[in-house]
Amino acid sequence: YDYLYLAAIFITTLLSHWVAIDFAAKRNKLTKEIIALHVSALIETCVSGVVSVLVFEPVGSLKIHSCGVKKLSDWYPVLHNPTPNYEDKLYCTHEVVYPLFSIVFVFYTVNLVALLLVRPWLSSKLLPGRGRSAVYAALYFLPVYTLLHTVCGGLIYYSYPYIILILSLISSAGHFAFKFDQSMRKLFLTTVTDTRNVIIVLGHWTLHGFAIVSITQLTETLHYSLLALVPCPAAFYILTAKFTNPVKI
C-alpha cells in the first residue's frame, strides 16, 4: 500500500504536467513538439522519483526502509507532543511515518528543479509563446501539492484510491462531454480512430485500474475480475449520451 501511495504521488504529478502542456498547446492533434514536451515531463518526473528514493535509507538503493503507518495520528505527531505532569510541553516531534512524509517533499523539490533546468528552454524552442504557460502552471500546482501534503498528508494517504477513482470518472465524462457531436456513432469513431483520443481514454482506463488495485490490493482472486470493469464508464457514456444530450430535451 505504501508503494502504491508513492506511485499515486508520481502519477498525479506527471498527469498534472501533461494536462498543463496539453492546455498550453491548444491543439486537437498530437504533434512532434507536443510529444517532445510530454516526454520531457516524463523524464523529469522519473528522474525526480529515482533521486528521491536514492537519497533515503539505504542511500543509493532503490529499496526503502519504512517505519510503517498504523493510524492517522502517525502523520501528525506535532499534535501529540507530551506534557509530563501537565506542565511544560516537550517538543520532541519526529517523523513517525518515515520516509512517507519527507520523501514527497524531496520529490516535489527535485521535480521543480528539473522543470526549471529543462522545460523553459525546451518550451521556447518547441512552442514559442504558449509553451511557457505549462511551466507557469507547474510553478503553481507544485507548491499547492506541497501545501496539501503538509496539511492533509495523512488524509490523502488513506483516501487516495477513492480520490483517483472519482476524479478519473469525472475527467472521463468531461472528455466525452466536450465533443461537439454527441451521437453514439461519432463518439465511438472519434475514440478509436483519433490517436489523441485513444491515448486519453487509455489513460483514464489506467487510472481506473490503478484505483481498483489500490483499493483491493488484489488480495483475493475475485479482485482481478474487477479490472474487467475498467472500460465500463467510457462505454456507459457512449451508450447513454443520446438520452442526456441537452439539444434533444
C-alpha positions in Angstrom: 0.0 0.0 0.0 2.9 2.4 0.8 4.4 1.8 -2.6 1.1 2.4 -4.3 0.8 5.6 -2.4 4.1 6.8 -3.6 3.1 5.7 -7.1 0.0 7.8 -6.8 2.0 10.9 -6.0 4.2 10.2 -9.0 1.2 9.6 -11.4 -0.6 12.7 -10.1 2.4 14.9 -10.7 3.1 13.5 -14.1 -0.5 13.9 -15.2 -0.6 17.5 -14.0 2.4 18.3 -16.2 0.8 16.5 -19.2 -2.5 18.3 -18.7 -0.8 21.7 -18.4 1.2 21.0 -21.6 -2.0 19.9 -23.4 -3.9 23.0 -22.4 -1.0 25.3 -23.2 -0.6 23.8 -26.7 -4.3 24.3 -27.5 -4.2 21.8 -30.3 -6.5 18.9 -31.1 -3.8 16.8 -32.7 -0.6 15.4 -31.2 2.4 17.0 -32.9 6.1 16.2 -32.6 6.6 19.3 -30.5 3.9 18.4 -28.0 5.1 14.8 -27.8 8.6 16.0 -27.1 7.3 18.2 -24.2 5.3 15.2 -22.8 8.5 13.1 -23.0 10.4 15.8 -21.2 7.9 15.9 -18.4 8.0 12.1 -18.2 11.8 12.1 -17.9 11.8 15.0 -15.3 9.3 13.2 -13.2 11.1 9.8 -13.5 14.4 11.4 -12.5 12.7 13.1 -9.6 11.3 9.8 -8.4 14.6 7.9 -8.7 16.6 10.7 -6.9 14.0 10.9 -4.1 14.3 7.1 -3.5 18.1 7.1 -3.7 18.7 9.8 -1.1 16.8 7.9 1.7 18.0 4.9 3.7 19.5 2.8 2.4 21.3 5.6 0.5 22.0 4.7 -3.2 19.5 1.8 -3.2 16.1 1.7 -4.8 14.8 0.0 -1.7 13.1 2.0 1.1 13.1 1.3 4.8 9.9 2.5 6.2 8.6 2.8 9.7 5.1 1.9 8.5 1.7 3.5 9.3 -0.6 2.3 11.9 -3.1 5.1 12.3 -4.0 8.5 11.0 -2.4 10.3 14.0 1.0 8.9 13.0 1.0 11.6 10.2 0.6 14.4 12.7 3.0 13.8 15.6 3.3 17.6 16.2 -0.2 17.4 17.7 0.8 14.8 20.2 3.8 16.2 22.0 3.8 15.0 25.6 3.1 17.2 28.6 4.6 15.5 31.6 2.8 16.2 34.9 0.6 18.7 32.9 3.4 21.2 33.0 5.7 22.3 30.1 5.1 20.6 26.8 8.1 18.7 25.4 8.6 19.3 21.7 10.2 16.0 20.6 8.3 15.5 17.3 9.8 13.0 14.9 8.6 11.7 11.5 6.6 8.6 12.7 5.8 7.5 9.1 9.3 7.9 7.8 10.0 8.4 5.0 6.5 8.6 3.5 6.2 12.2 4.7 9.6 13.7 3.8 10.2 11.8 0.6 7.2 13.6 -1.0 8.8 17.0 -0.2 12.1 15.8 -1.8 10.2 14.6 -4.8 8.4 17.9 -5.4 11.6 19.9 -4.8 13.7 17.8 -7.3 10.8 17.9 -9.8 10.7 21.7 -9.6 14.5 22.0 -10.1 14.4 19.6 -13.1 11.5 21.5 -14.5 13.3 24.9 -14.3 16.5 23.4 -15.7 15.0 21.8 -18.8 11.5 22.9 -19.7 11.7 26.7 -20.2 14.4 26.3 -22.9 12.6 23.4 -24.5 9.2 25.1 -24.4 10.6 28.3 -26.0 12.1 26.2 -28.9 9.1 23.9 -29.5 6.1 26.1 -28.5 7.2 29.7 -28.6 4.9 31.9 -26.5 2.4 29.2 -25.5 4.8 26.7 -24.0 5.7 28.9 -21.1 2.1 28.6 -19.8 2.7 24.9 -18.9 5.8 26.0 -16.9 3.9 28.7 -15.1 1.2 26.2 -14.3 3.7 23.8 -12.7 5.1 26.7 -10.6 1.6 27.0 -9.2 0.5 23.4 -8.7 3.7 22.0 -7.3 3.6 24.4 -4.3 -0.1 23.7 -3.9 0.6 20.0 -3.8 3.3 20.6 -1.3 0.9 22.5 1.0 -1.8 19.9 0.6 0.7 17.2 1.6 1.8 19.2 4.6 -1.7 19.7 5.9 -3.6 16.7 4.6 -0.9 14.1 4.0 -2.5 11.5 6.3 -6.0 12.0 4.9 -4.6 11.7 1.4 -2.7 8.5 2.3 -5.9 6.8 3.4 -8.2 8.1 0.7 -6.1 8.5 -2.4 -7.5 5.4 -4.2 -11.0 6.8 -3.9 -9.9 10.3 -4.9 -8.2 8.9 -8.0 -11.2 6.8 -8.9 -13.7 9.6 -8.5 -11.6 12.2 -10.3 -10.8 9.9 -13.2 -14.5 9.1 -13.7 -15.3 12.8 -13.7 -12.4 13.5 -16.1 -13.5 10.7 -18.4 -17.1 12.0 -18.6 -15.7 15.6 -19.2 -13.6 14.4 -22.0 -16.6 12.9 -23.9 -18.9 15.8 -22.9 -16.7 18.3 -24.7 -17.3 16.5 -28.0 -19.5 18.6 -30.3 -21.2 15.6 -31.9 -22.8 13.5 -29.1 -24.1 10.8 -31.3 -23.2 7.2 -30.3 -21.6 6.5 -33.7 -19.4 9.7 -33.7 -18.3 9.3 -30.1 -17.2 5.7 -30.8 -15.4 6.5 -34.0 -13.5 9.5 -32.6 -12.5 7.4 -29.6 -11.0 4.6 -31.7 -9.7 6.5 -34.8 -8.2 9.6 -33.3 -4.7 9.0 -31.7 -5.1 11.7 -29.1 -8.5 10.4 -28.0 -7.2 6.9 -27.8 -4.3 7.9 -25.6 -6.7 10.0 -23.3 -9.2 7.1 -23.0 -6.4 4.5 -22.3 -5.0 6.9 -19.7 -8.4 7.1 -17.9 -8.6 3.3 -18.0 -5.2 3.1 -16.5 -6.3 5.4 -13.6 -9.4 3.3 -13.1 -7.4 0.1 -12.9 -4.8 1.7 -10.6 -7.6 2.8 -8.3 -9.1 -0.7 -8.2 -5.7 -2.2 -7.5 -5.1 0.3 -4.7 -8.5 -0.3 -3.1 -8.4 -4.1 -3.2 -4.6 -4.7 -3.4 -5.7 -7.8 -5.3 -5.7 -9.9 -2.2 -8.4 -12.2 -3.5 -9.0 -13.9 -6.9 -12.3 -12.1 -7.2 -10.5 -8.7 -7.2 -8.8 -9.5 -10.5 -12.2 -9.7 -12.2 -13.0 -6.2 -11.1 -10.4 -5.0 -13.6 -12.8 -6.0 -16.3 -15.0 -3.1 -15.2 -12.3 -0.6 -16.3 -13.9 0.2 -19.8 -17.4 0.4 -18.3 -17.5 4.2 -17.6 -16.5 5.1 -21.2 -18.9 2.5 -22.7 -21.7 3.7 -20.4 -21.3 7.3 -21.6 -21.1 6.4 -25.3 -24.2 4.2 -25.0 -26.3 6.7 -22.9 -25.2 10.0 -24.4 -28.2 10.3 -26.7 -30.5 10.2 -23.6 -28.8 13.1 -21.9 -27.9 15.4 -24.8 -29.4 18.8 -23.9 -30.1 19.5 -27.6 -32.7 16.8 -27.6 -34.5 17.9 -24.4 
